[in-house]
């Protein structure tokens, strides 16, 4: 096997891995949602105004709660391969490596900020006999960590939008750039969850939990689909060049 043939085979294998990473977008949605449904986080999450008794009752509800949260933690972790794949594609067509690097760091930070709240929720339910006030504290910490540190994700959206909209040979269509701008905007409300216990700006409210959940799910599916589509297109092009 010549060096050129070997390099082509390696590149083709990399593109196939890239396509698999694309599937991690919708897989994140499917696995995380399944976990939250099992745990009882969905369809009706604990409210920011929930009483101490309601919070304690939720975490003492049975083994399905920690098992569901464990499944959700696996689900949200699947975003990591997708983030890496997007950085790879941005770097492949863009001569500004800084954009790919910022996207990677911002995306990895976002992934960590999704996993950590699941660990805190699991901790809250680990000892049902602990003082109720501590369970409420851990629950508050989990939900505020889950929904309010949105800056890294907004930065990721802005970087992806910049890469798509300013580069003529982007592997993503232009509307994906505008989608990232819209999704980033929908997350800007989330910091208001610090200040409200009821209404649309509480952590369980329409403009915080439900808007963010919906827009993030759409973003994961769209970006995952287009990462896979780009990988398949590049793979076909590489095979035609042989």
ABEGO torsion letter per residue (X at the ends): XBAAAAAAAAAAAAAAAAAAAAAAAAAAAAAAAAAAAAAGAOABBBBAABBAAAAAAAAAAEAAAAAAAAAAAAAAAAAAAAAAAAAAAAAAABABAAAAAAAAAAAAAAAAAAAAAAAAAAAAAABAABBAAAAAAAAAAAAAAAAABAAAAAAAAAAAAAAAAABAABABBAAAAAAAAAAAAAAAAAAAAAABABEAABAABAAAAAAAAAAAAAAAAAAAAAAAAAAAAAAAAAAAAX
